[in-house]
């Protein structure tokens, strides 16, 4: 019997007795884990339904991968960065394939109690007031003061003032 399960964003083909290395899962060595995201299951060339199928596994160890060195360099800019990374892994031993998920029948009575209590507390729905659109506000930029203004700040202001001012007739000599 084999199954294809998804965990940690990756897919693994597993069979009972296999050991696989997956992305870190919560738990300690010896704990049991159920992998419920079964994509495919079968025996030989026969495929089985994956509805409610789980893969039972046992955590063998929590480990780290080999160190990866990350080195960045921009030539002729005196830029160098060096960092290292060790990915966290969990080593799993597949115990069995084919257990079924617990049915949600146990949760049904709780849902019924919540439904019977809900109508007593219900009130008339409140209508939200229509939202009024705010008129766009014109932003006025303050004119730079002559004492502390730099030429960079003053240049755009002068250009804007020139465009806004009416043109006077040229003087005759």
Rosetta blueprint (number, residue, H / E / L):
1 X L
2 X E
3 X E
4 X E
5 X E
6 X E
7 X E
8 X L
9 X L
10 X E
11 X E
12 X E
13 X E
14 X E
15 X E
16 X L
17 X L
18 X L
19 X E
20 X E
21 X E
22 X E
23 X E
24 X L
25 X L
26 X L
27 X L
28 X L
29 X L
30 X L
31 X L
32 X E
33 X E
34 X E
35 X E
36 X L
37 X L
38 X E
39 X E
40 X E
41 X E
42 X E
43 X E
44 X L
45 X L
46 X E
47 X E
48 X E
49 X L
50 X L
51 X L
52 X L
53 X E
54 X E
55 X E
56 X E
57 X E
58 X E
59 X E
60 X E
61 X E
62 X E
63 X E
64 X E
65 X L
66 X L
67 X L
68 X E
69 X E
70 X E
71 X E
72 X E
73 X E
74 X E
75 X L
76 X L
77 X L
78 X L
79 X E
80 X E
81 X E
82 X E
83 X E
84 X E
85 X E
86 X L
87 X L
88 X E
89 X E
90 X E
91 X E
92 X E
93 X E
94 X E
95 X E
96 X E
97 X E
98 X E
99 X E
100 X E
101 X L
102 X L
103 X L
104 X L
105 X H
106 X H
107 X H
108 X H
109 X H
110 X H
111 X H
112 X H
113 X H
114 X H
115 X H
116 X H
117 X H
118 X H
119 X H
120 X H
121 X H
122 X L
123 X L
124 X L
125 X L
126 X L
127 X L
128 X L
129 X L
130 X L
131 X L
132 X L
133 X L
134 X L
135 X L
136 X L
137 X L
138 X L
139 X L
140 X L
141 X L
142 X L
143 X L
144 X L
145 X L
146 X L
147 X L
148 X L
149 X L
150 X L
151 X H
152 X H
153 X H
154 X H
155 X H
156 X H
157 X H
158 X H
159 X H
160 X H
161 X H
162 X H
163 X H
164 X H
165 X L
166 X L
167 X L
168 X L
169 X L
170 X L
171 X L
172 X L
173 X L
